[in-house]
Amino acid sequence: MGSQNRSIRFKIFLLLLLPLLSLSALWGFALNLTVGDGQALLRANTLYQTIGVTSTDLGLQLQAERAQSAVAVTTRQLTQELGAQRAGTDKSVARFQKSAVEAGDAILPDLRGSLDTLNGELNRLGSIRADIDGGNSSRLTSLNEYNRVLDAIFRLYDHLISLPDLQIFQQASSLQAMGNAREIIAREHALVSGALIDHRVTEPELTEFTEYVATRKFLAARGQAGLDTALRKPYEQIFAGEAFRDFTAMETRIIATGAPPADAAAWNATVDRLTVQLDRLGVSSSEVLSGRALDAAGATMVKIGSAGGLGLIAVLASIIISVRFGRRLAGELAALRSAAVELSDERLPGLVDRLSRGEEVNVKEEAKPLKVSGAAEIVDVAKAFGSVQRTAVRAAVSQAAMRRGIGQVFLNLARRKQGLLHRQLALLDGMQRRTHDPDRLEELFRLDHLTTRMRRHAESLIILSGAAPGRAWRKPVPVVDIVRAAIAEVEDYTRVTVETMPGSALDGATAADLTHLVAELVENATIYSPPTTTVVVRGDLVSNGYAIEVEDRGLGLSAGEYAAFNALLANPPEFDLADSDRLGLFVVARLAERHGIQVLMRRSPFGGTTAIVLVPRSLVNDQAALTAGSDETPALPSRTKKKALAVVNGTHAGLPRRVKQANLAPQLKADEPPEPDPEEKTERSPDEVRDLFSAFQRGTQRAREEANEEGEA
């Protein structure tokens, strides 16, 4: 068993049992820290003499080549000065890479990464120059390419500053910021140098120039803020001088006018004066900081000499303190641990369970403070636990109240929507009874279908709120009627095919919810499958109950997605408002959980998805026995049943077709005209269409009356 699993008393015993080992380890650690500081100073000096010096020269060469390249891109002429500058840059690159080899072990892994990045950027110089020579690079693009190389150099500078003295490190970092500000000035000069040739600044160049100015101001302000008085005062004098004032005034005019300075000589002279002043000050400031580093190195050597004795004293003092206060500390920590364990394992879980059951919770009574005494830190930790407990209790109570409120909002909205839909259905009934125009009847049929779908969506809100939709029947309902009613509530119902289903019936109290469940699955299948394919619904009586399958010909899902969906269907979580894309699955899961129905999704052999609904045996009735014990087959009193029968059976609303003169006496019947050739009869006559929709209207009215009688029973 690892020592991390031991008690605090055992760990204190080990501390007292092995004092010599602890003494040696701590002494070695203290000595290593001081020696490490000395090594860091030596390593910093080596890096400065090798990589630092050569990288500085490399940066100056690249700045000069960048400015001349901007002019060459503008004039489309390659001058001898540019060629000479490129040769000088290449020599500087060679010296830099040679110095990196000479630095050897002084280069640590973090610095090695920045060095490799810089070498990669330097290798791009050939392609950058080729694009400029071939006229394939714009002025701004070429400048940005050089800027990337110089950015890599400055990132290398950041890793070169690794000094153990914090104050020196802060001053070095601030000087580095001032150096970065100097580089931004060089970038402004390079951009304006090209613009002075053709006397224009493009909109992207003006945007870039504006960003340069803002960056330069930020870096200069940050650098000055970190410098002490001795190093900051010379910079303040430069920034208050004439050269800097002229430079900033030119910056402002360029941004305001969107054009380069009218006097190119004035711009070049001002920039040259300012950069010379900044370069001189940068060198002198580096010398000052180097002297401070040497003084710090001397102090470090003193630390190395005294580290052993002071470390030994510190270790002995720690052993004595551990012996004296070890037992008391162990007891206080044990008491705190017990109180925290009780809070996390008993009180808060019990509170959450009570809230999930809908019980009322008093925050003050439940959020009692932890009773722990001892050291100030132990008491503070106990208070912190108490604060966390109060926050957790308030959050749990607030979340439970919010969930109840959201459920009530869902319920109220759904009830109001149901009332409006019932009124709309009543209006549709009256309109259908008063309409005999086939086209109007067809439009009313479509509107009736949309209203039925809206009713299902309203019921979904009721289900998500935790309430029951309210539709139920005392008699068992045939499965085929349930399936047909579900299909009729789907927008793309014409693509759904119902295969032969064994005659069985389901408990009437479950019929409405099962209809809703199957409708959600069928609608999901039609939405996530190509519009040219069909969705097949089949059912069969199995040993465990009645299985209904909904199969589409879509693209299917991955194994992980099937597993996630099946987990949600098997154990529906609390409804998440942010996950509205799975609203239908939440509804299916809630309905399945309510009646003990199992829903499983898997890949279809045809490549799509098959949803299997297994209704338990306790909800299944034998339809043959049901028919024998009743004068009529139980019907599903739904507005959608007649439309479902029309979709599935091919008749208008499941009613018998009307035959003219069928009930007349033989002598009153007119002579029947000869039966027309089937090929010649291509469409129904207006009378036939009117009769069809009139029969549908009367059948719909009869279905509503049966539904009302069933609901009242």
For each residue, the residues with C-beta under 8 A, 3 or more apart:
1: 5 6
2: 5
3: 6 11 14
4:
5: 1 2
6: 1 3 10 11
7: 10 11 330
8: 11 12 329 330 333 334
9: 12 13 326 327 330
10: 6 7 13 14
11: 3 6 7 8 14 15
12: 8 9 15 16 322 326 327 329 330
13: 9 10 16 17
14: 3 10 11 17 18
15: 11 12 18 19 22 319 322 326
16: 12 13 19 319 322 323 326
17: 13 14
18: 14 15 21 22
19: 15 16 22 23 315 319
20: 23 24
21: 18 24 25
22: 15 18 19 25 26 315 318 319
23: 19 20 26 27 312 315 316 319
24: 20 21 27 28
25: 21 22 28 29
26: 22 23 29 30 311 314 315 318
27: 23 24 30 31 307 308 311 312 315
28: 24 25 31 32
29: 25 26 32 33 311
30: 26 27 33 34 307 308 310 311 314
31: 27 28 34 35 304 307 308 311
32: 28 29 35 36
33: 29 30 36 37 307
34: 30 31 37 38 300 303 304 307
35: 31 32 38 39 304
36: 32 33 39 40 164
37: 33 34 40 41 164 165 300 303
38: 34 35 41 42 297 300 301 304
39: 35 36 42 43
40: 36 37 43 44 162 163 164
41: 37 38 44 45 163 164 293 296 297 300
42: 38 39 45 46
43: 39 40 46 47 106 108 162
44: 40 41 47 48 160 162 163 293
45: 41 42 48 49
46: 42 43 49 50 103 106
47: 43 44 50 51 52 103 106 107 111 160
48: 44 45 51 52 53 160
49: 45 46 52 53
50: 46 47 53 54 99 100 102 103 106
51: 47 48 54 55 96 99 100 103 107 115 156 160
52: 47 48 49 55 56 160
53: 48 49 50 56 57 99
54: 50 51 57 58 92 95 96 98 99
55: 51 52 58 59 96 153 156 157
56: 52 53 59 60
57: 53 54 60 61 92 95 96
58: 54 55 61 62 89 92 93 95 96 153
59: 55 56 62 63 150 153 154 183
60: 56 57 63 64
61: 57 58 64 65 85 88 89 92
62: 58 59 65 66 89 146 149 150 153
63: 59 60 66 67 150 183 186 190
64: 60 61 67 68 85 88 89
65: 61 62 68 69 82 85 86 89 146
66: 62 63 69 70 142 143 146 147 150 186 187 190
67: 63 64 70 71 186 189 190 193
68: 64 65 71 72 79 81 82 85
69: 65 66 72 73 82 129 132 142 143 146 190
70: 66 67 73 74 139 142 143 190 191 193 194
71: 67 68 74 75 193 194 197
72: 68 69 75 76 77 78 79 82 132
73: 69 70 76 132 137 138 139 142 194
74: 70 71 139 194 195 197 198
75: 71 72 197
76: 72 73 135
77: 72
78: 72 82 83 133
79: 68 72 82 83
80: 83 84
81: 68 84 85
82: 65 68 69 72 78 79 85 86
83: 78 79 80 86 87
84: 80 81 87 88
85: 61 64 65 68 81 82 88 89
86: 65 82 83 89 90 129
87: 83 84 90 91
88: 61 64 84 85 91 92
89: 58 61 62 64 65 85 86 92 93 125
90: 86 87 93 94
91: 87 88 94 95
92: 54 57 58 61 88 89 95 96
93: 58 89 90 96 97 122 125
94: 90 91 97 98
95: 54 57 58 91 92 98 99
96: 51 54 55 57 58 92 93 99 100
97: 93 94 100 101 119 122
98: 54 94 95 101 102
99: 50 51 53 54 95 96 102 103
100: 50 51 96 97 103 107 115
101: 97 98 104
102: 50 98 99
103: 46 47 50 51 99 100 106 107
104: 101 107
105:
106: 43 46 47 50 103
107: 47 51 100 103 104 111 112 115
108: 43 111 112 162
109: 112 113
110: 113 114 159
111: 47 107 108 114 115 156 159 160 162
112: 107 108 109 115 116
113: 109 110 116 117
114: 110 111 117 118 152 155 156 158 159
115: 51 100 107 111 112 118 119 156
116: 112 113 119 120
117: 113 114 120 121 152 155
118: 114 115 121 122 149 152 153 155 156
119: 97 115 116 122 123
120: 116 117 123 124 152
121: 117 118 124 148 149 152
122: 93 97 118 119 125 149
123: 119 120 126
124: 120 121 127 128 145 148 149
125: 89 93 122 128 129 149
126: 123 129 130
127: 124 130 131
128: 124 125 131 132 137 142 145 146
129: 69 86 125 126 132 133
130: 126 127 133 134 136
131: 127 128 134 136 137 141 142 145
132: 69 72 73 128 129 135 136 137 142
133: 78 129 130
134: 130 131
135: 76 132
136: 130 131 132
137: 73 128 131 132 141 142 145
138: 73 141 142
139: 70 73 74 142 143 191 194 195 202 205
140: 143 144 191 202 204 205 208
141: 131 137 138 144 145
142: 66 69 70 73 128 131 132 137 138 139 145 146
143: 66 69 70 139 140 146 147 187 190 191 194 208
144: 140 141 147 148 208
145: 124 128 131 137 141 142 148 149
146: 62 65 66 69 128 142 143 149 150 190
147: 66 143 144 150 151 187
148: 121 124 144 145 151 152
149: 62 118 121 122 124 125 145 146 152 153
150: 59 62 63 66 146 147 153 154 183
151: 147 148 154 155
152: 114 117 118 120 121 148 149 155 156
153: 55 58 59 62 118 149 150 156 157
154: 59 150 151 157 158 176 179 180 183
155: 114 117 118 151 152 158 159
156: 51 55 111 114 115 118 152 153 159 160
157: 55 153 154 160 161 176 179
158: 114 154 155 161 176
159: 110 111 114 155 156 162
160: 44 47 48 51 52 111 156 157
161: 157 158 169 172 173 176
162: 40 43 44 108 111 159 169
163: 40 41 44 168 169 172 293 296
164: 36 37 40 41 169 296 300
165: 37 168 169 293 296
166: 169 170
167: 170 171
168: 163 165 171 172 289 292 293 296
169: 161 162 163 164 165 166 172 173
170: 166 167 173 174 226
171: 167 168 174 175 226 227 228 231 289 292
172: 161 163 168 169 175 176 289
173: 161 169 170 176 177 226
174: 170 171 177 178 222 223 224 225 226 227 231
175: 171 172 178 179 223 227 231 282 285 286 289
176: 154 157 158 161 172 173 179 180 223
177: 173 174 180 181 219 220 222 223 226
178: 174 175 181 182 219 220 223 224 227 235 278 282 285
179: 154 157 175 176 182 183 282
180: 154 176 177 183 184 219 223
181: 177 178 184 185 216 219 220 223
182: 178 179 185 186 275 278 279 282
183: 59 63 150 154 179 180 186 187
184: 180 181 187 188 212 215 216 219
185: 181 182 188 189 216 247 271 274 275 278
186: 63 66 67 182 183 189 190 275
187: 66 143 147 183 184 190 191 212
188: 184 185 191 192 209 212 213 216 251 271
189: 67 185 186 192 193 271 275
190: 63 66 67 69 70 143 146 186 187 193 194
191: 70 139 140 143 187 188 194 195 205 208 209 212
192: 188 189 195 196 209 254 260 261 267
193: 67 70 71 189 190 196 197 268
194: 70 71 73 74 139 143 190 191 197 198
195: 74 139 191 192 198 199 200 201 205 260
196: 192 193 199 260 261 264 267
197: 71 74 75 193 194
198: 74 194 195
199: 195 196 259 260
200: 195 259 260
201: 195 205 206 209 254 258 259 260
202: 139 140 205 206
203: 206 207 258
204: 140 207 208
205: 139 140 191 195 201 202 208 209
206: 201 202 203 209 210 254 255 258
207: 203 204 210 211
208: 140 143 144 191 204 205 211 212
209: 188 191 192 201 205 206 212 213 254 255
210: 206 207 213 214 255
211: 207 208 214 215
212: 184 187 188 191 208 209 215 216
213: 188 209 210 216 217 251 255
214: 210 211 217 218
215: 184 211 212 218 219
216: 181 184 185 188 212 213 219 220
217: 213 214 220 221
218: 214 215 221 222
219: 177 178 180 181 184 215 216 222 223
220: 177 178 181 216 217 223 224 235 239
221: 217 218 224 225
222: 174 177 218 219 225 226
223: 174 175 176 177 178 180 181 219 220 226 227 235
224: 174 178 220 221 227 232 235 236
225: 174 221 222
226: 170 171 173 174 177 222 223
227: 171 174 175 178 223 224 231 232 235
228: 171 231 232
229: 232 233
230: 233 288
231: 171 174 175 227 228 234 235 285 288 289
232: 224 227 228 229 235 236
233: 229 230 236 237
234: 231 237 238 281 284 285
235: 178 220 223 224 227 231 232 238 239 281
236: 224 232 233 239 240
237: 233 234 240 241
238: 234 235 241 243 244 274 277 278 281
239: 220 235 236 244
240: 236 237 244 245
241: 237 238 244 245 277
242: 245 246
243: 238 246 247 270 273 274 277
244: 238 239 240 241 247 248 274
245: 240 241 242 248 249
246: 242 243 249 250 266 270
247: 185 243 244 250 251 270 271 274
248: 244 245 251 252
249: 245 246 252 253
250: 246 247 253 254 261 266 267 270
251: 188 213 247 248 254 255
252: 248 249 255 256
253: 249 250 256 257 261
254: 192 201 206 209 250 251 257 258 259 260 261
255: 206 209 210 213 251 252 258
256: 252 253
257: 253 254
258: 201 203 206 254 255
259: 199 200 201 254
260: 192 195 196 199 200 201 254 264 267
261: 192 196 250 253 254 264 266 267
262:
263: 266 267
264: 196 260 261 267 268
265: 268 269
266: 246 250 261 263 269 270
267: 192 196 250 260 261 263 264 270 271
268: 193 264 265 271 272
269: 265 266 272 273
270: 243 246 247 250 266 267 273 274
271: 185 188 189 247 267 268 274 275
272: 268 269 275 276
273: 243 269 270 276 277
274: 185 238 243 244 247 270 271 277 278
275: 182 185 186 189 271 272 278 279
276: 272 273 279 280
277: 238 241 243 273 274 280 281
278: 178 182 185 238 274 275 281 282
279: 182 275 276 282 283
280: 276 277 283 284
281: 234 235 238 277 278 284 285
282: 175 178 179 182 278 279 285 286
283: 279 280 286 287
284: 234 280 281 287 288
285: 175 178 231 234 281 282 288 289
286: 175 282 283 289 290
287: 283 284 290 291
288: 230 231 284 285 291 292
289: 168 171 172 175 231 285 286 292 293
290: 286 287 293 294
291: 287 288 294 295
292: 168 171 288 289 295 296
293: 41 44 163 165 168 289 290 296 297
294: 290 291 297 298
295: 291 292 298 299
296: 41 163 164 165 168 292 293 299 300
297: 38 41 293 294 300 301
298: 294 295 301 302
299: 295 296 302 303
300: 34 37 38 41 164 296 297 303 304
301: 38 297 298 304 305
302: 298 299 305 306
303: 34 37 299 300 306 307
304: 31 34 35 38 300 301 307
305: 301 302
306: 302 303 309 310
307: 27 30 31 33 34 303 304 310 311
308: 27 30 31 311 312
309: 306 312 313
310: 30 306 307 313 314
311: 26 27 29 30 31 307 308 314 315
312: 23 27 308 309 315 316
313: 309 310 316 317
314: 26 30 310 311 317 318
315: 19 22 23 26 27 311 312 318 319
316: 23 312 313 319 320
317: 313 314 320 321
318: 22 26 314 315 321 322
319: 15 16 19 22 23 315 316 322 323
320: 316 317 323 324
321: 317 318 324 325
322: 12 15 16 318 319 325 326
323: 16 319 320 326
324: 320 321
325: 321 322 328 329
326: 9 12 15 16 322 323 329 330
327: 9 12 330 331
328: 325 331 332 374
329: 8 12 325 326 332 333 374 375
330: 7 8 9 12 326 327 333 334
331: 327 328 334 335 374
332: 328 329 335 336 372 373 374 375 378
333: 8 329 330 336 337 378
334: 8 330 331 337 338
335: 331 332 338 339 372 373 374 378
336: 332 333 339 340 370 372 374 378 381 382
337: 333 334 340 341
338: 334 335 341 342
339: 335 336 342 343 370 371 372 382 385
340: 336 337 343 344 370 385
341: 337 338 344 345
342: 338 339 345 346 347
343: 339 340 346 347 348 370 385 389
344: 340 341 348 349
345: 341 342 349
346: 342 343 349 350
347: 342 343 350 351 366 389
348: 343 344 351 352 389 392 393 396
349: 344 345 346 352 353
350: 346 347 353 354
351: 347 348 354 355 361 366 393 396
352: 348 349 355 356 396
353: 349 350 356 357
354: 350 351 357 359 361
355: 351 352 358 359 361 396 397 400
356: 352 353 400
357: 353 354
358: 355 404
359: 354 355
360:
361: 351 354 355 366 393 396 397
362: 365 366
363: 366 367 390 393 394 397
364: 367
365: 362 368
366: 347 351 361 362 363 393
367: 363 364 386 389 390 393 394
368: 365
369: 382 383 386
370: 336 339 340 343 382 383 385 386 389
371: 339
372: 332 335 336 339 378 379 381 382
373: 332 335 378 379
374: 328 329 331 332 335 336 378 379
375: 329 332 378 379
376: 379 380
377: 380 381
378: 332 333 335 336 372 373 374 375 381 382
379: 372 373 374 375 376 382 383
380: 376 377 383 384
381: 336 372 377 378 384 385
382: 336 339 369 370 372 378 379 385 386
383: 369 370 379 380 386 387
384: 380 381 387 388
385: 339 340 343 370 381 382 388 389
386: 367 369 370 382 383 389 390
387: 383 384 390 391
388: 384 385 391 392
389: 343 347 348 367 370 385 386 392 393
390: 363 367 386 387 393 394
391: 387 388 394 395
392: 348 388 389 395 396
393: 348 351 361 363 366 367 389 390 396 397
394: 363 367 390 391 397 398
395: 391 392 398 399
396: 348 351 352 355 361 392 393 399 400
397: 355 361 363 393 394 400 401
398: 394 395 401 402
399: 395 396 402 403
400: 355 356 396 397 403 404
401: 397 398 404 405
402: 398 399 405 406
403: 399 400 406 407 574
404: 358 400 401 407 408
405: 401 402 408 409
406: 402 403 409 410 465 577
407: 403 404 410 411 464 465 466 467
408: 404 405 411 412 465
409: 405 406 412 413 465
410: 406 407 413 414 461 462 464 465
411: 407 408 414 415 461 462 465 467
412: 408 409 415 416
413: 409 410 416 417 461
414: 410 411 417 418 458 459 460 461 462 465
415: 411 412 418 419 462
416: 412 413 419 420
417: 413 414 420 421 454 457 458 461
418: 414 415 421 422 455 458 459
419: 415 416 422 423
420: 416 417 423 424
421: 417 418 424 425 451 454 455 458
422: 418 419 425 426
423: 419 420 426 427
424: 420 421 427 428 451
425: 421 422 428 429 448 451 639
426: 422 423 429 430
427: 423 424 430 431
428: 424 425 431 432 444 447 448 451
429: 425 426 432 433 700 701 704
430: 426 427 433 434
431: 427 428 434 435 444
432: 428 429 435 441 444 448 697 700 701
433: 429 430 697 701
434: 430 431
435: 431 432 440 441 444 697
436: 441 690 693 694
437: 440 441 690
438: 441 442 686 689 690 692 693
439: 442 443
440: 435 437 443 444
441: 432 435 436 437 438 444 445 693 696 697
442: 438 439 445 446 693
443: 439 440 446 447
444: 428 431 432 435 440 441 447 448
445: 441 442 448 449 643 693 696
446: 442 443 449 450
447: 428 443 444 450 451
448: 425 428 432 444 445 451 452 639 643
449: 445 446 452 453 488 640 643
450: 446 447 453 454
451: 421 424 425 428 447 448 454 455
452: 448 449 455 456 488 489 639 640 643
453: 449 450 456 457 489 490 491
454: 417 421 450 451 457 458
455: 418 421 451 452 458 459
456: 452 453 459 460 489 516 519
457: 417 453 454 460 461
458: 414 417 418 421 454 455 461 462
459: 414 418 455 456 462 463 469 471 516
460: 414 456 457 463 464 516 520 583 584 587
461: 410 411 413 414 417 457 458 464 465
462: 410 411 414 415 458 459 465 467 468 469 470
463: 459 460 466 467 468 469 516 587 590 591
464: 407 410 460 461 575 583 586 587 590
465: 406 407 408 409 410 411 414 461 462
466: 407 463
467: 407 411 462 463
468: 462 463 594
469: 459 462 463 512 513 516
470: 462
471: 459 512
472: 508 509 511 512
473: 477 508 509 511 512 634 636 637 710 711
474: 508 509 710 713
475: 508 626 630 634 710
476: 505 506 507 508 511 621 623 626 634
477: 473 481 482 505 506 508 511 634 635 636
478: 481 482 503 504 505 623 633 634 636
479: 482 483 501 502 504 505 506 539 546 548 623
480: 483 484 498 501 503 539
481: 477 478 484 485 635 636 641 644
482: 477 478 479 485 486 506 511 514 515 518 636
483: 479 480 486 487 498 501 518 537 539 548
484: 480 481 487 488 498 640 641 644 645 647 648
485: 481 482 488 489 515 519 636 638 640 641 644
486: 482 483 489 490 514 515 516 517 518 519 522 644
487: 483 484 490 493 496 498 519 522 537 644 647 648
488: 449 452 484 485 493 640 641 643 644 647
489: 452 453 456 485 486 515 519 523 640
490: 453 486 487 493 496 519 522 523 526
491: 453 523 526
492: 495 496 523 526 527 531
493: 487 488 490 496 647
494: 647
495: 492 526 531 533 534 535
496: 487 490 492 493 522 526 534 535 536 537 647
497: 534 535 536 537
498: 480 483 484 487 501 537 538 648
499: 536 537 538
500: 538
501: 479 480 483 498 504 538 539 540
502: 479 539 540 541
503: 478 480 623 624
504: 478 479 501 539 541 546 620 621 622 623
505: 476 477 478 479 620 621 622 623 626 634
506: 476 477 479 482 510 511 514 546 615 619 620 621
507: 476 510 511 619 620 621
508: 472 473 474 475 476 477 511 634
509: 472 473 474
510: 506 507 513 514 595 615 619
511: 472 473 476 477 482 506 507 508 514 515 636
512: 469 471 472 473 515 516
513: 469 510 516 517 591 594 595
514: 482 486 506 510 511 517 518 591 595 597 613 615
515: 482 485 486 489 511 512 518 519 636 638
516: 456 459 460 463 469 486 512 513 519 520 587 591
517: 486 513 514 520 521 587 588 591 592 597 599 613
518: 482 483 486 514 515 521 522 537 548 550 613
519: 456 485 486 487 489 490 515 516 522 523
520: 460 516 517 523 524 584 585 587 588
521: 517 518 524 525 550 588 599 611 613
522: 486 487 490 496 518 519 525 526 535 537 550
523: 489 490 491 492 519 520 526 527 584
524: 520 521 527 528 584 585 611
525: 521 522 528 529 535 550 551 552 554 608 609 611
526: 490 491 492 495 496 522 523 529 535 552
527: 492 523 524
528: 524 525 552 554 555 609
529: 525 526 533 535 552 553 554 608
530: 533 553 554
531: 492 495
532:
533: 495 529 530 552 553 554 608
534: 495 496 497 553
535: 495 496 497 522 525 526 529 550 551 552 553
536: 496 497 499 549 550 551
537: 483 487 496 497 498 499 518 522 548 549 550 551
538: 498 499 500 501 548 549 551
539: 479 480 483 501 502 504 546 547 548 549
540: 501 502 546 547
541: 502 504 545 546 547 620
542: 545 546 547 614
543:
544: 614 616 617
545: 541 542 614 615 616 617 618 619 620
546: 479 504 506 539 540 541 542 614 615 619 620
547: 539 540 541 542 612 613 614 615
548: 479 483 518 537 538 539 612 613 615
549: 536 537 538 539 610 611 612 613
550: 518 521 522 525 535 536 537 610 611 613
551: 525 535 536 537 538 604 606 608 609 610 611
552: 525 526 528 529 533 535 604 608 609 610
553: 529 530 533 534 535 604 606 607 608
554: 525 528 529 530 533 607 608 609
555: 528 607 608
556: 603 604 607 608 609
557: 561 562 565 601 603 609
558: 561 562
559: 562 563
560: 563 564
561: 557 558 564 565
562: 557 558 559 565 566 601 602 603
563: 559 560 566 567
564: 560 561 567 568
565: 557 561 562 568 569 585 601
566: 562 563 569 570 600 601
567: 563 564 570 571
568: 564 565 571 572 573 582 585 586 589
569: 565 566 572 585 588 589 592 599 600 601
570: 566 567 598
571: 567 568
572: 568 569 586 589 590 592 593
573: 568 576
574: 403
575: 464 586
576: 573 579
577: 406 580
578:
579: 576 582 586
580: 577 583
581:
582: 568 579 585 586
583: 460 464 580 586 587
584: 460 520 523 524 587 588
585: 520 524 565 568 569 582 588 589
586: 464 568 572 575 579 582 583 589 590
587: 460 463 464 516 517 520 583 584 590 591
588: 517 520 521 569 584 585 591 592 599
589: 568 569 572 585 586 592 593 599
590: 463 464 572 586 587 593 594
591: 463 513 514 516 517 587 588 594 595 597
592: 517 569 572 588 589 595 596 597 598 599 613
593: 572 589 590 596
594: 468 513 590 591
595: 510 513 514 591 592 615 616 619
596: 592 593 616 618 619
597: 514 517 591 592 613 614 615 616
598: 570 592 612 613 614 616
599: 517 521 569 588 589 592 611 612 613 614
600: 566 569 611 612 614
601: 557 562 565 566 569 609 610 611 612
602: 562 609 610 612
603: 556 557 562 607 608 609 610
604: 551 552 553 556 607 608 609 610
605:
606: 551 553
607: 553 554 555 556 603 604
608: 525 529 533 551 552 553 554 555 556 603 604
609: 525 528 551 552 554 556 557 601 602 603 604
610: 549 550 551 552 601 602 603 604
611: 521 524 525 549 550 551 599 600 601
612: 547 548 549 598 599 600 601 602
613: 514 517 518 521 547 548 549 550 592 597 598 599
614: 542 544 545 546 547 597 598 599 600
615: 506 510 514 545 546 547 548 595 597 619 620
616: 544 545 595 596 597 598 619 620
617: 544 545 620
618: 545 596
619: 506 507 510 545 546 595 596 615 616
620: 504 505 506 507 541 545 546 615 616 617
621: 476 504 505 506 507 625 626
622: 504 505 625 626
623: 476 478 479 503 504 505 626 627 633
624: 503 627 628
625: 621 622 628 629
626: 475 476 505 621 622 623 629 630 633 634
627: 623 624 630 633
628: 624 625
629: 625 626
630: 475 626 627 633 634
631:
632: 635
633: 478 623 626 627 630
634: 473 475 476 477 478 505 508 626 630
635: 477 481 632 641 703 706
636: 473 477 478 481 482 485 511 515 641
637: 473 641 703 706 707 708 710 711
638: 485 515 641 703 707
639: 425 448 452 642 643 700 703 704 707
640: 449 452 484 485 488 489 643 644
641: 481 484 485 488 635 636 637 638 644 645 654 703
642: 639 645 646 653 654 696 699 700 703
643: 445 448 449 452 488 639 640 646 647 653
644: 481 484 485 486 487 488 640 641 647 648
645: 484 641 642 648 649 651 653 654
646: 642 643 649 650 651 652 653 654 696
647: 484 487 488 493 494 496 643 644
648: 484 487 498 644 645
649: 645 646 654
650: 646
651: 645 646 654 655 656 657
652: 646 655 657 692 693 695 696 699
653: 642 643 645 646 695 696 699 700
654: 641 642 645 646 649 651 699
655: 651 652 695 696 698 699
656: 651
657: 651 652
658: 691 692 695
659: 662
660:
661: 664 668 669 670
662: 659
663:
664: 661 668 669
665: 668 669
666: 669
667:
668: 661 664 665
669: 661 664 665 666 672
670: 661
671:
672: 669
673:
674:
675:
676: 680 681
677: 680 681
678: 681
679:
680: 676 677
681: 676 677 678
682:
683:
684: 688 689 692
685: 688 689
686: 438 689 690
687: 690 691
688: 684 685 691 692
689: 438 684 685 686 692 693
690: 436 437 438 686 687 693 694
691: 658 687 688 694 695
692: 438 652 658 684 688 689 695 696
693: 436 438 441 442 445 652 689 690 696 697
694: 436 690 691 697 698
695: 652 653 655 658 691 692 698 699
696: 441 445 642 646 652 653 655 692 693 699 700
697: 432 433 435 441 693 694 700 701
698: 655 694 695 701 702
699: 642 652 653 654 655 695 696 702 703
700: 429 432 639 642 653 696 697 703 704
701: 429 432 433 697 698 704 705
702: 698 699 705 706
703: 635 637 638 639 641 642 699 700 706 707
704: 429 639 700 701 707 708
705: 701 702 708 709
706: 635 637 702 703 709 710
707: 637 638 639 703 704 710 711
708: 637 704 705 711 712
709: 705 706 712 713
710: 473 474 475 637 706 707 713
711: 473 637 707 708
712: 708 709
713: 474 709 710
